Amino acid sequence: MQPEDPKDRWRTPAWLFAFLSDRYGPFDVDLCADHDNALCRYYYTRDCSWLSDWADPRNSGPRGFCNPPYSDPGPHVEKLVYWAHQGFSSVAVLPTHTNQRWAGHAAVATERIEFVGRVNFGQDDGSGVKNGNRGGTQILYFRARDLGFTRTVWLKTREIMERWA
């Protein structure tokens, strides 16, 4: 396990989680959380990781939410693809690093990629906002057993924030 980057604990903004829950949820399990920033009743932590061989996110329900550590999202994307083939749907919030190996892997396995622009994430305890996100954010939707035809769309961040804030 690589050392933790403090940015990896930044919380997904409430407005973005509400938007994604309305669009793709409700979510049963937060796949990348900790005890302070989990957004679902069931969740996995860095120490009790859903990347472990023993972990089966379907035990918590059919839909998962994943805002993986931006310092190393690759293993999480690979698991999202794997579990989609096993019948588990999920949504991932990721940086728009389309030149990374994981992005190419995801592009052929998601049903939908949505670019939402720059998102400012909250502190791990839910207070305040961090303005350290230097790039855009993309949403990947992995629908259970429906992989291979990807639709890409661009969304207006301000409109989403105004409606779901």
N, C-alpha and C positions, 0 to 999 in steps of 0.2 A: 504494500500500500504506500503510495507516494505521500510526502508531507502535505498537510492541509494548507491551502491558500485561504486567508481570511475572507476573501471574496466568495469562496465556495459556500459560505453560510448565509449569504444574503437571501432574504425572504422574497418570494414572489409577491408583487403588489396585489392587494386585495381586489382592485378593479380588474386586473388581468385574470386572476383566478376565478372571479365571478363570471367574467365573459366566457372563459373556457368551460366552466361548469355548465353554464346555460347552453353552450354550443355542443359540447361533447360528453358532458357528465350526466348524472352526478358521479363523482369519483369515489371509489371505495378505499383506495390506498394511495398514500404519498410514498413514492418509491425512493426519494432522496431527501430525507428530512433529518431532524434531530428532535429531542424532547421539547425544545423551545420554539421551533418554527414549523412544526407539522401542520398541514392544512387539511388533513383527513383524519377520521377516527383511527384508522389503522395506518401504520407507517413503518418504514425501514430506516435505520440510521447508518452512519458510517461504520459503527462497530457491529451492528447486526444488519449486514448489507444484503440487499436483494440480488447482488451480483454473486453471492455464494451459491455453490452447487445445490445446497439443501433448500434454498428459498424458492417458493412457488407463489407468486403474487395472486394467482387465481383463488387461493384459499381465503382471501379477503373480499373477493367479489370480482365481477367481470371487467372493471375499468380502473385504470391507474393514471395518476398524475406524476410527471417526472420533470423536475427542474434540477438536472444533474450538475455536479461541480464543473464549472466552465474551464477549470484547469485541465480536466481530462474527461471529456464527455464520451469519448470513443467506446469504452466498454459498456456504457449504459445504452448507447444507440444499438450496439450489437445485441444486447439482451432484449431491448424493445422489439427488434426484428424477430428474434427467436420466439419470444412469447406471443407475438402476433400470430405466428404460424401455429402456435399451440392453442389459439382461441382466446387470447387476452387482448383487449383494446387498450390503448394508452395514448396520452398526449404528452409531448415533450416540449419544454421551453429551452431553446438553445441559441447560442450566438450565430450570426449569419456568416460563419466561416465556411463558405462553399468550396474552398480549396483544400479542405481537410479530407482525409480518407473516410472518416466516419460520415461526412456529408454525402459523399458519393454513394456509400452503402445505404444510407437512409433514403436518398432520392429515388432509388428503385424499389423501395419496400414500403413507402408510406402511401396512404391514399391521398393525403393533402399536405401541402406545405404552404404556410401563410407567413408572409413577411409583415411584421408589425412596426418596424422602425425601432428607434432607440427607446428602451424601457429602463427607468431608474428603479432599482431594487431597494427594498427596505433592509434595515439592520436585522440581524438574526433574531432579536427579541421582538421584532415587529414595530419598533419605534423609529421614527425618522426615515429619511430617504438617503440612500447613497447615490451620488452622481458619478460613479466611476465607470459606468458602462460606456466604453468608447465606441462601440459599434452597434449595429442593429440587432434585432431579435427575430428569430423565426419560431414558428409553432409547427411541430410535426405531428400529424395524426396517423397513428398506426391502428387500423381497424382490423379486428380479429378475422383471420383467414381471408382477407380481401386485399391482397397485396399485389403490386405490380403496375397499376395504372395511377400515376401521380398527377394531381392537379395542383398547380401553383397559382397563388393569388397574392395580391398586395392589399393590405388593410391600412386604414388611417388611424394611427395611434390616438390622436386627440379625440376623434369621434368615439372610440371605444372607451377611453377614460371618462368622457363626459357622460356616457350612458350608464356605465357600470360602477362609477366611483361612488 
